[in-house]
Each structure stands twice: as structure tokens, then as C-alpha cells.
Amino acid sequence: MKRSPTIEELKADIERLDIEIDAANMERGYCQLPFPPVSDVWGEQAYMSVLPDIQRYLTDYAALVLTAKDVVAIGESDKVNGWIALLNVAAEAKDVVLSATCTGLVSLLRITQTGNSRMYYTNLADMFLGIASEVPYKVYDKERYTGDYDGNFDDYYQQKRTEMELWYNVN
């Protein structure tokens, strides 16, 4: 009687087959390179490092919108662009909720820069105040993807930015 494969054996076979398919597709020239994985640990650290400043910024922006009674474009600033760049890398973390949270924050920060929003100004201000007061997201410890993150925050950030730029240029 033939024994059934274990979960570990099935996962290994799936991974092996995925690698073979990717290699065959690359030889044919019609596939994209896989996006560089980003550590959940680093992504959470990046998110948590800028969140208090972003929350204050969104609160101030909501007050400005309510005072002006319209969605206002503040324009670009180095500080906000830095947050956006950091969160864009953190948004590539494997944790889906962390990724979506970072992507959402980037979208909101872009609204403050451009003033482009279809929302009524009071609803937009209410959403910003809600985000500014919500409890920060934490990645579940047992499901964290560490990847090649060694604890050096700045070096890892530069490495992933470089990998992402290379990926965008190749694909």
C-alpha cells in the first residue's frame, strides 16, 4: 500500500515545482522576476517608527480641512516624501494586513499632498481622525516572516529600496 505524502513533502514539492515553472518561464522570456520579499519584522518596525508622526500630521491636516471647509493640497515636503518612501517598502511585507495598512497610509499622505479626493471634506477629516486614533497593527509573532533581516534597519532599508528599483527597471 502506498503511503500518502506529508504536509512538509507536499510543500516542498510545490516549492520545487514553482521554481521549475519560474525557470521555464524565464527561458521563454515572458515572465517577471519575483518581487523582492520584505521582512515582516522590518516592515512592522518601519511602520511603527513613523506612525506617531503620521498620526499627528493627519490630525493637523484634518483640522486644516475642517477650518478651510474644503480638501486642501499642502504640496510635497521632504518629510512626507520620506514617510511615503519608507511605507512603500514596508507595504511589500508578506503580512497582508501590514501591507494593506502601509498602502492605505501612503494613499492618505498623497491626498494631503495633492488635495485629490472625491470625498466630502468632513468625511475625509473624520477618516483621518479615525486613523490617527486607531490602535497600531502588530504582526502575529508565530507567523512573522523574518527573511534576511539581521536587525540593521537602515542597511536593510537601503538594500530593499535598491532591489525594488532594480525590479522596476527590469520588469
Backbone as a printed PyTorch tensor [residue, N CA C, xyz], in Angstrom:
tensor([[[  0.8410,  -1.1720,   0.0000],
         [  0.0000,   0.0000,   0.0000],
         [  0.8930,   1.2450,   0.0000]],

        [[  0.5640,   2.1780,  -0.8460],
         [  1.3480,   3.3980,  -0.9790],
         [  0.9500,   4.3850,   0.1130]],

        [[  1.9860,   5.0040,   0.7360],
         [  1.6780,   5.9600,   1.7980],
         [  1.4210,   7.3350,   1.2010]],

        [[  0.6010,   8.1010,   1.8720],
         [  0.2880,   9.4620,   1.4400],
         [  1.4290,  10.3920,   1.8320]],

        [[  1.7040,  11.4020,   1.0060],
         [  2.7810,  12.3430,   1.3530],
         [  2.3710,  13.2090,   2.5480]],

        [[  3.3630,  13.6280,   3.3050],
         [  3.1080,  14.5010,   4.4470],
         [  2.9440,  15.9410,   3.9530]],

        [[  2.4650,  16.7930,   4.8280],
         [  2.2990,  18.2170,   4.5010],
         [  3.6390,  18.8260,   4.1060]],

        [[  4.6830,  18.4730,   4.8420],
         [  6.0110,  19.0160,   4.5500],
         [  6.4830,  18.5960,   3.1680]],

        [[  6.2400,  17.3250,   2.8130],
         [  6.6290,  16.8390,   1.4910],
         [  5.8410,  17.5430,   0.3860]],

        [[  4.5530,  17.7620,   0.6250],
         [  3.7320,  18.4690,  -0.3590],
         [  4.2050,  19.9130,  -0.5380]],

        [[  4.5210,  20.5890,   0.5710],
         [  5.0190,  21.9670,   0.4850],
         [  6.3380,  22.0270,  -0.2720]],

        [[  7.2120,  21.0580,  -0.0090],
         [  8.4990,  21.0110,  -0.7080],
         [  8.3000,  20.7710,  -2.1990]],

        [[  7.3580,  19.8770,  -2.5510],
         [  7.0710,  19.6160,  -3.9650],
         [  6.5000,  20.8490,  -4.6490]],

        [[  5.6030,  21.5430,  -3.9760],
         [  5.0100,  22.7620,  -4.5450],
         [  6.0860,  23.8160,  -4.7660]],

        [[  6.9660,  23.9820,  -3.7940],
         [  8.0470,  24.9560,  -3.9310],
         [  8.9680,  24.5710,  -5.0930]],

        [[  9.3270,  23.2980,  -5.1800],
         [ 10.1890,  22.8230,  -6.2660],
         [  9.5260,  23.0600,  -7.6190]],

        [[  8.2390,  22.7570,  -7.7300],
         [  7.5160,  22.9580,  -8.9900],
         [  7.4160,  24.4460,  -9.3430]],

        [[  7.1890,  25.2920,  -8.3520],
         [  7.1430,  26.7450,  -8.5990],
         [  8.4770,  27.2410,  -9.1500]],

        [[  9.5630,  26.7450,  -8.5860],
         [ 10.8980,  27.1370,  -9.0650],
         [ 11.1100,  26.6670, -10.5000]],

        [[ 10.6960,  25.4430, -10.7860],
         [ 10.8370,  24.9170, -12.1460],
         [  9.9900,  25.7150, -13.1430]],

        [[  8.7810,  26.0600, -12.7570],
         [  7.9010,  26.8440, -13.6370],
         [  8.4930,  28.2230, -13.8810]],

        [[  8.9710,  28.8660, -12.8240],
         [  9.5920,  30.1930, -12.9800],
         [ 10.8070,  30.1300, -13.9010]],

        [[ 11.6380,  29.1010, -13.7340],
         [ 12.8320,  28.9610, -14.5740],
         [ 12.4360,  28.7400, -16.0370]],

        [[ 11.4360,  27.9110, -16.2730],
         [ 10.9870,  27.6550, -17.6460],
         [ 10.3910,  28.9220, -18.2590]],

        [[  9.6310,  29.6670, -17.4800],
         [  9.0490,  30.9190, -17.9740],
         [ 10.1280,  31.9380, -18.3000]],

        [[ 11.1610,  32.0110, -17.4760],
         [ 12.2480,  32.9580, -17.7380],
         [ 12.9790,  32.6010, -19.0160]],

        [[ 13.1640,  31.3000, -19.2670],
         [ 13.8160,  30.8760, -20.5130],
         [ 12.9830,  31.2840, -21.7170]],

        [[ 11.6680,  31.2380, -21.5780],
         [ 10.7870,  31.6270, -22.6770],
         [ 10.7200,  33.1500, -22.8220]],

        [[ 11.0960,  33.8760, -21.7710],
         [ 11.1530,  35.3310, -21.8400],
         [  9.8460,  36.0490, -21.6200]],

        [[  8.8660,  35.4350, -21.0070],
         [  7.6040,  36.1300, -20.8050],
         [  7.1440,  36.1560, -19.3440]],

        [[  8.0660,  36.1370, -18.4450],
         [  7.6760,  36.2300, -17.0460],
         [  8.3910,  37.3900, -16.3890]],

        [[  7.9130,  37.7390, -15.2290],
         [  8.5600,  38.7680, -14.4430],
         [  9.3500,  38.1070, -13.3220]],

        [[ 10.4130,  38.7780, -12.9320],
         [ 11.1650,  38.3080, -11.7750],
         [ 10.2930,  38.4680, -10.5430]],

        [[ 10.4170,  37.5840,  -9.5680],
         [  9.6130,  37.7430,  -8.3560],
         [ 10.0070,  39.0200,  -7.6290]],

        [[  9.0030,  39.6480,  -7.0280],
         [  9.2550,  40.8760,  -6.2930],
         [ 10.1020,  40.5490,  -5.0760]],

        [[ 11.0790,  41.4050,  -4.7440],
         [ 11.9390,  41.1020,  -3.5930],
         [ 11.1170,  41.0420,  -2.2930]],

        [[ 11.2150,  39.9440,  -1.5420],
         [ 10.4480,  39.8470,  -0.3020],
         [ 10.9830,  40.8080,   0.7600]],

        [[ 10.0700,  41.3340,   1.5520],
         [ 10.4370,  42.2510,   2.6300],
         [ 10.0270,  41.6130,   3.9480]],

        [[ 10.9050,  41.6790,   4.9170],
         [ 10.6810,  41.0840,   6.2330],
         [  9.5030,  41.7530,   6.9480]],

        [[  8.6280,  40.9260,   7.5330],
         [  7.5330,  41.4600,   8.3480],
         [  8.0730,  42.1950,   9.5630]],

        [[  9.1670,  41.7020,  10.1100],
         [  9.7670,  42.3240,  11.2880],
         [ 10.2250,  43.7360,  10.9380]],

        [[ 10.9380,  43.8730,   9.8220],
         [ 11.3920,  45.1980,   9.4030],
         [ 10.1950,  46.0810,   9.0380]],

        [[  9.2320,  45.5190,   8.3130],
         [  8.0520,  46.2900,   7.9130],
         [  7.3050,  46.8490,   9.1050]],

        [[  7.1690,  46.0320,  10.1410],
         [  6.4800,  46.4980,  11.3460],
         [  7.2970,  47.5810,  12.0470]],

        [[  8.6120,  47.4090,  12.1030],
         [  9.4630,  48.4400,  12.7130],
         [  9.3680,  49.7460,  11.9360]],

        [[  9.3650,  49.6630,  10.6170],
         [  9.2640,  50.8670,   9.7910],
         [  7.9220,  51.5540,  10.0260]],

        [[  6.8540,  50.7860,  10.0160],
         [  5.5050,  51.2960,  10.2430],
         [  5.3980,  51.9730,  11.6150]],

        [[  5.8930,  51.2780,  12.6350],
         [  5.8010,  51.8220,  13.9950],
         [  6.6940,  53.0520,  14.1890]],

        [[  7.7950,  53.1350,  13.4350],
         [  8.7190,  54.2610,  13.6150],
         [  8.1360,  55.5760,  13.1080]],

        [[  7.2900,  55.5230,  12.0870],
         [  6.7380,  56.7600,  11.5330],
         [  5.2870,  57.0050,  11.9380]],

        [[  4.6240,  56.0000,  12.4930],
         [  3.1960,  56.1210,  12.8030],
         [  2.8570,  57.2860,  13.7340]],

        [[  3.5620,  57.5070,  14.8410],
         [  3.1790,  58.6420,  15.7050],
         [  3.2450,  59.9890,  14.9800]],

        [[  4.2780,  60.1890,  14.1760],
         [  4.3880,  61.4380,  13.4180],
         [  3.2750,  61.5580,  12.3750]],

        [[  2.9680,  60.4520,  11.7110],
         [  1.9000,  60.4710,  10.7100],
         [  0.5590,  60.7450,  11.3780]],

        [[  0.3160,  60.1580,  12.5430],
         [ -0.9440,  60.3950,  13.2440],
         [ -1.0970,  61.8760,  13.6080]],

        [[ -0.0300,  62.5000,  14.0960],
         [ -0.0940,  63.9400,  14.4010],
         [ -0.3300,  64.7550,  13.1320]],

        [[  0.3570,  64.3690,  12.0710],
         [  0.2260,  65.0690,  10.7910],
         [ -1.2090,  64.9670,  10.2700]],

        [[ -1.8000,  63.7680,  10.3180],
         [ -3.1670,  63.5900,   9.8430],
         [ -4.1710,  64.3440,  10.7110]],

        [[ -3.9100,  64.4130,  12.0090],
         [ -4.7800,  65.1880,  12.9010],
         [ -4.7190,  66.6700,  12.5370]],

        [[ -3.5180,  67.1750,  12.3250],
         [ -3.3640,  68.5800,  11.9290],
         [ -4.0080,  68.8530,  10.5710]],

        [[ -3.8540,  67.9100,   9.6560],
         [ -4.4480,  68.0770,   8.3310],
         [ -5.9720,  68.0770,   8.4250]],

        [[ -6.5290,  67.1940,   9.2510],
         [ -7.9850,  67.1530,   9.4310],
         [ -8.4940,  68.4810,   9.9810]],

        [[ -7.7590,  69.0730,  10.9340],
         [ -8.1520,  70.3820,  11.4760],
         [ -8.1060,  71.4460,  10.3820]],

        [[ -7.0920,  71.4010,   9.5390],
         [ -6.9690,  72.3490,   8.4300],
         [ -8.1370,  72.2050,   7.4560]],

        [[ -8.4910,  70.9680,   7.1180],
         [ -9.5900,  70.7130,   6.1900],
         [-10.9040,  71.2190,   6.7710]],

        [[-11.1190,  70.9710,   8.0580],
         [-12.3580,  71.4310,   8.6880],
         [-12.4160,  72.9520,   8.7850]],

        [[-11.2690,  73.5840,   8.9900],
         [-11.2230,  75.0480,   9.0460],
         [-11.4780,  75.6450,   7.6610]],

        [[-10.8550,  75.0830,   6.6470],
         [-10.9850,  75.5870,   5.2790],
         [-12.3060,  75.1630,   4.6350]],

        [[-12.9640,  74.1710,   5.2000],
         [-14.2000,  73.6020,   4.6590],
         [-14.0160,  73.1220,   3.2170]],

        [[-12.8580,  72.5700,   2.9610],
         [-12.5420,  72.0210,   1.6410],
         [-11.2890,  71.1480,   1.7710]],

        [[-11.1150,  70.2240,   0.8280],
         [ -9.9000,  69.4130,   0.7870],
         [ -8.7810,  70.3030,   0.2790]],

        [[ -7.7060,  70.3840,   1.0370],
         [ -6.6180,  71.3120,   0.7490],
         [ -5.3780,  70.5350,   0.3220]],

        [[ -4.6800,  71.0590,  -0.6900],
         [ -3.4050,  70.4690,  -1.1160],
         [ -2.2790,  71.1840,  -0.3900]],

        [[ -1.5360,  70.4630,   0.3980],
         [ -0.4100,  71.0580,   1.1330],
         [  0.8280,  71.1280,   0.2460]],

        [[  0.9350,  70.2160,  -0.7020],
         [  2.1280,  70.1540,  -1.5400],
         [  3.1160,  69.1620,  -0.9600]],

        [[  4.1600,  68.9250,  -1.7110],
         [  5.1520,  67.9360,  -1.2950],
         [  6.1100,  68.5190,  -0.2730]],

        [[  6.5620,  67.6410,   0.6190],
         [  7.6000,  68.0070,   1.5760],
         [  8.5370,  66.8190,   1.7120]],

        [[  9.7840,  67.1100,   2.0780],
         [ 10.7600,  66.0340,   2.2270],
         [ 10.3370,  65.0390,   3.3060]],

        [[  9.7460,  65.5610,   4.3720],
         [  9.3280,  64.7110,   5.4800],
         [  8.2590,  63.7090,   5.0320]],

        [[  7.2280,  64.2030,   4.3640],
         [  6.1430,  63.3300,   3.9110],
         [  6.6440,  62.3930,   2.8160]],

        [[  7.4710,  62.8790,   1.9180],
         [  8.0370,  62.0070,   0.8830],
         [  8.8750,  60.8950,   1.4990]],

        [[  9.5790,  61.1960,   2.5970],
         [ 10.3480,  60.1730,   3.3070],
         [  9.4430,  59.1140,   3.9060]],

        [[  8.3290,  59.5430,   4.4920],
         [  7.3610,  58.5860,   5.0370],
         [  6.8090,  57.7040,   3.9270]],

        [[  6.4720,  58.3230,   2.7950],
         [  5.9040,  57.5720,   1.6780],
         [  6.9030,  56.5490,   1.1550]],

        [[  8.1570,  56.9550,   0.9980],
         [  9.1830,  56.0290,   0.5040],
         [  9.3620,  54.8490,   1.4650]],

        [[  9.4100,  55.1330,   2.7540],
         [  9.5810,  54.0780,   3.7590],
         [  8.3780,  53.1330,   3.7650]],

        [[  7.1750,  53.7040,   3.7410],
         [  5.9680,  52.8770,   3.7760],
         [  5.7710,  52.0940,   2.4840]],

        [[  6.2520,  52.6190,   1.3630],
         [  6.1650,  51.8620,   0.1140],
         [  6.9820,  50.5820,   0.1910]],

        [[  8.1280,  50.6360,   0.8330],
         [  8.9400,  49.4280,   1.0080],
         [  8.2640,  48.5100,   2.0370]],

        [[  7.7930,  49.0780,   3.1460],
         [  7.1320,  48.2790,   4.1810],
         [  5.8550,  47.6210,   3.6520]],

        [[  5.2180,  48.2400,   2.6650],
         [  3.9900,  47.6830,   2.0900],
         [  4.2410,  46.3830,   1.3410]],

        [[  5.4970,  46.0520,   1.0850],
         [  5.8250,  44.8030,   0.3990],
         [  6.0940,  43.6620,   1.3710]],

        [[  5.8380,  43.8830,   2.6650],
         [  5.9810,  42.8190,   3.6600],
         [  4.9950,  41.6960,   3.3250]],

        [[  5.2930,  40.5020,   3.7930],
         [  4.4390,  39.3480,   3.4790],
         [  3.1290,  39.3690,   4.2700]],

        [[  3.1170,  40.0140,   5.4360],
         [  1.8900,  40.0980,   6.2240],
         [  0.8850,  40.9770,   5.4770]],

        [[ -0.2600,  40.4030,   5.1470],
         [ -1.2350,  41.0800,   4.2930],
         [ -1.8120,  42.3260,   4.9650]],

        [[ -2.1280,  42.2360,   6.2460],
         [ -2.7250,  43.3780,   6.9360],
         [ -1.7170,  44.5160,   7.0710]],

        [[ -0.4770,  44.1890,   7.4130],
         [  0.5680,  45.2110,   7.4910],
         [  0.7630,  45.8690,   6.1360]],

        [[  0.8020,  45.0690,   5.0910],
         [  0.9690,  45.5830,   3.7300],
         [ -0.1720,  46.5300,   3.3680]],

        [[ -1.3960,  46.1160,   3.6290],
         [ -2.5620,  46.9540,   3.3110],
         [ -2.5840,  48.2240,   4.1510]],

        [[ -2.1830,  48.1290,   5.4050],
         [ -2.1450,  49.3000,   6.2830],
         [ -1.1510,  50.3260,   5.7590]],

        [[  0.0250,  49.8700,   5.3770],
         [  1.0460,  50.7830,   4.8430],
         [  0.5970,  51.4000,   3.5260]],

        [[ -0.0190,  50.5930,   2.6750],
         [ -0.5130,  51.1000,   1.3970],
         [ -1.5960,  52.1490,   1.6070]],

        [[ -2.4740,  51.9070,   2.5580],
         [ -3.5280,  52.8800,   2.8750],
         [ -2.9690,  54.1950,   3.3870]],

        [[ -1.9680,  54.1070,   4.2590],
         [ -1.3500,  55.3330,   4.7680],
         [ -0.6760,  56.1290,   3.6480]],

        [[ -0.0280,  55.4260,   2.7190],
         [  0.5980,  56.1050,   1.5780],
         [ -0.4640,  56.8510,   0.7690]],

        [[ -1.5990,  56.2060,   0.5440],
         [ -2.6760,  56.8510,  -0.2120],
         [ -3.1810,  58.1030,   0.4840]],

        [[ -3.3390,  58.0310,   1.7830],
         [ -3.8180,  59.1920,   2.5320],
         [ -2.7950,  60.3250,   2.5330]],

        [[ -1.5260,  59.9710,   2.6610],
         [ -0.4900,  61.0010,   2.6240],
         [ -0.4500,  61.6840,   1.2640]],

        [[ -0.7030,  60.9160,   0.2130],
         [ -0.7310,  61.5310,  -1.1270],
         [ -1.9230,  62.4710,  -1.2780]],

        [[ -3.0390,  62.1520,  -0.6470],
         [ -4.1950,  63.0550,  -0.6800],
         [ -3.8240,  64.3860,  -0.0330]],

        [[ -3.0870,  64.3370,   1.0690],
         [ -2.7090,  65.5950,   1.7280],
         [ -1.7810,  66.4240,   0.8430]],

        [[ -0.9620,  65.7560,   0.0390],
         [ -0.0400,  66.4780,  -0.8320],
         [ -0.7440,  67.0950,  -2.0370]],

        [[ -1.6580,  66.3340,  -2.6300],
         [ -2.2710,  66.7680,  -3.8900],
         [ -3.6410,  67.4030,  -3.7260]],

        [[ -4.3330,  67.0580,  -2.6520],
         [ -5.7000,  67.5530,  -2.4790],
         [ -6.7070,  66.8240,  -3.3510]],

        [[ -6.2730,  65.7580,  -4.0180],
         [ -7.1650,  64.9940,  -4.9000],
         [ -7.9350,  63.9620,  -4.0970]],

        [[ -9.1980,  64.2570,  -3.8650],
         [-10.0580,  63.3210,  -3.1630],
         [-11.4860,  63.5680,  -3.6110]],

        [[-12.2250,  62.5020,  -3.7900],
         [-13.6360,  62.6260,  -4.1640],
         [-14.5400,  62.6590,  -2.9370]],

        [[-13.9290,  62.5280,  -1.7770],
         [-14.7170,  62.5230,  -0.5450],
         [-15.0970,  63.9470,  -0.1480]],

        [[-16.2270,  64.0690,   0.4840],
         [-16.6320,  65.3500,   1.0410],
         [-15.6740,  65.6750,   2.1820]],

        [[-15.3200,  66.9180,   2.3530],
         [-14.2470,  67.2920,   3.2790],
         [-14.4920,  66.8190,   4.7110]],

        [[-15.7360,  66.8230,   5.1710],
         [-15.9850,  66.3880,   6.5550],
         [-15.7540,  64.8880,   6.6990]],

        [[-16.1470,  64.1100,   5.6770],
         [-15.9140,  62.6600,   5.7210],
         [-14.4260,  62.3450,   5.6850]],

        [[-13.6920,  63.1020,   4.8700],
         [-12.2480,  62.8960,   4.7880],
         [-11.5820,  63.2210,   6.1270]],

        [[-11.9620,  64.3370,   6.7300],
         [-11.4000,  64.7140,   8.0280],
         [-11.7450,  63.6680,   9.0830]],

        [[-12.9660,  63.1580,   9.0490],
         [-13.3800,  62.1310,  10.0060],
         [-12.5480,  60.8580,   9.8280]],

        [[-12.2890,  60.4860,   8.5780],
         [-11.4710,  59.3030,   8.3170],
         [-10.0460,  59.5160,   8.8230]],

        [[ -9.4750,  60.6760,   8.5740],
         [ -8.1170,  60.9620,   9.0420],
         [ -8.0430,  60.9300,  10.5650]],

        [[ -9.0390,  61.4940,  11.2270],
         [ -9.0420,  61.4840,  12.6920],
         [ -9.2070,  60.0600,  13.2240]],

        [[-10.0010,  59.2450,  12.5320],
         [-10.1670,  57.8510,  12.9290],
         [ -8.8660,  57.0740,  12.8090]],

        [[ -8.1460,  57.3010,  11.7340],
         [ -6.8630,  56.6220,  11.5400],
         [ -5.8450,  57.1120,  12.5580]],

        [[ -5.8940,  58.3930,  12.8620],
         [ -4.9430,  58.9550,  13.8240],
         [ -5.1720,  58.4250,  15.2300]],

        [[ -6.3800,  57.9490,  15.5130],
         [ -6.6640,  57.4780,  16.8730],
         [ -6.7340,  55.9580,  16.9910]],

        [[ -6.5410,  55.2360,  15.8910],
         [ -6.6750,  53.7830,  15.9800],
         [ -5.4370,  53.1370,  16.6010]],

        [[ -5.6310,  51.9370,  17.1000],
         [ -4.5520,  51.1800,  17.7260],
         [ -3.6350,  50.6490,  16.6210]],

        [[ -2.3290,  50.8020,  16.7780],
         [ -1.4020,  50.3270,  15.7390],
         [ -1.4870,  48.8110,  15.5450]],

        [[ -1.2880,  48.3830,  14.3170],
         [ -1.3280,  46.9670,  13.9770],
         [ -0.0270,  46.2850,  14.3910]],

        [[ -0.1430,  45.0750,  14.9040],
         [  1.0200,  44.2420,  15.2560],
         [  0.9340,  42.9340,  14.4870]],

        [[  2.0640,  42.5240,  13.9310],
         [  2.1360,  41.2550,  13.2050],
         [  2.1240,  40.1230,  14.2240]],

        [[  1.3720,  39.0780,  13.9320],
         [  1.2970,  37.9060,  14.8010],
         [  2.6640,  37.2350,  14.8490]],

        [[  3.2160,  37.0870,  16.0480],
         [  4.5930,  36.6170,  16.2190],
         [  4.8790,  35.2690,  15.5660]],

        [[  3.9560,  34.3320,  15.6490],
         [  4.2250,  32.9890,  15.1390],
         [  4.2160,  32.9280,  13.6150]],

        [[  3.6560,  33.9430,  12.9620],
         [  3.5770,  33.9240,  11.5020],
         [  4.4670,  34.9730,  10.8540]],

        [[  5.3610,  35.5680,  11.6320],
         [  6.2510,  36.5960,  11.0940],
         [  7.2270,  36.0150,  10.0920]],

        [[  7.3910,  36.7420,   8.9890],
         [  8.4200,  36.3890,   8.0180],
         [  9.6260,  37.2730,   8.3170]],

        [[ 10.7410,  36.6540,   8.6690],
         [ 11.9450,  37.4040,   9.0070],
         [ 12.8010,  37.6500,   7.7800]],

        [[ 12.8650,  36.6720,   6.8880],
         [ 13.6720,  36.8190,   5.6790],
         [ 15.1340,  37.0280,   6.0210]],

        [[ 15.7800,  37.9200,   5.3050],
         [ 17.2120,  38.1620,   5.5080],
         [ 17.4780,  39.3820,   6.3900]],

        [[ 16.4870,  39.8040,   7.1630],
         [ 16.6510,  40.9650,   8.0390],
         [ 17.4840,  40.5800,   9.2500]],

        [[ 18.6010,  41.2930,   9.4480],
         [ 19.5180,  40.9860,  10.5470],
         [ 19.4480,  41.9740,  11.6980]],

        [[ 18.5090,  42.9040,  11.6580],
         [ 18.3620,  43.8790,  12.7330],
         [ 18.9320,  45.2430,  12.4090]],

        [[ 19.6570,  45.3680,  11.3060],
         [ 20.2140,  46.6690,  10.9150],
         [ 19.1870,  47.3750,  10.0330]],

        [[ 18.3930,  48.2400,  10.6440],
         [ 17.2430,  48.8720,   9.9980],
         [ 17.6310,  49.6570,   8.7400]],

        [[ 18.5870,  50.5560,   8.8530],
         [ 18.9430,  51.4430,   7.7380],
         [ 19.5620,  50.6930,   6.5620]],

        [[ 20.4540,  49.7520,   6.8540],
         [ 21.0790,  48.9770,   5.7770],
         [ 20.0390,  48.1330,   5.0350]],

        [[ 19.1240,  47.5430,   5.7970],
         [ 18.0790,  46.7210,   5.1790],
         [ 17.1760,  47.5830,   4.2940]],

        [[ 16.8430,  48.7760,   4.7810],
         [ 16.0110,  49.7000,   4.0030],
         [ 16.6860,  50.0570,   2.6770]],

        [[ 17.9550,  50.3950,   2.7290],
         [ 18.6810,  50.7320,   1.5040],
         [ 18.7600,  49.5300,   0.5600]],

        [[ 18.9930,  48.3630,   1.1160],
         [ 19.0690,  47.1460,   0.3010],
         [ 17.7360,  46.9020,  -0.4090]],

        [[ 16.6410,  46.9970,   0.3030],
         [ 15.3320,  46.7230,  -0.2870],
         [ 14.9280,  47.8030,  -1.2850]],

        [[ 15.2740,  49.0500,  -1.0150],
         [ 14.9950,  50.1180,  -1.9910],
         [ 15.7490,  49.8550,  -3.2850]],

        [[ 17.0090,  49.4460,  -3.1690],
         [ 17.8150,  49.1400,  -4.3480],
         [ 17.2220,  47.9570,  -5.1030]],

        [[ 16.8150,  46.9160,  -4.3870],
         [ 16.2080,  45.7410,  -5.0230],
         [ 14.9100,  46.1170,  -5.7330]],

        [[ 14.1110,  46.9690,  -5.0980],
         [ 12.8510,  47.3870,  -5.7050],
         [ 13.0930,  48.2210,  -6.9590]],

        [[ 14.0610,  49.1250,  -6.9160],
         [ 14.3830,  49.9320,  -8.1010],
         [ 14.8540,  49.0340,  -9.2410]],

        [[ 15.6930,  48.0560,  -8.9300],
         [ 16.1680,  47.1090,  -9.9390],
         [ 14.9980,  46.3260, -10.5110]],

        [[ 14.1080,  45.8870,  -9.6410],
         [ 12.9440,  45.1210, -10.0830],
         [ 12.0860,  45.9540, -11.0350]],

        [[ 11.8200,  47.2010, -10.6920],
         [ 11.0100,  48.0590, -11.5480],
         [ 11.7020,  48.3270, -12.8860]],

        [[ 13.0240,  48.4400, -12.8930],
         [ 13.7440,  48.6930, -14.1420],
         [ 13.7900,  47.4630, -15.0430]],

        [[ 13.8180,  46.2760, -14.4520],
         [ 13.9070,  45.0400, -15.2320],
         [ 12.5260,  44.6620, -15.7770]],

        [[ 11.4870,  44.8760, -14.9580],
         [ 10.1430,  44.4340, -15.3590],
         [  9.3870,  45.5220, -16.0130]]])
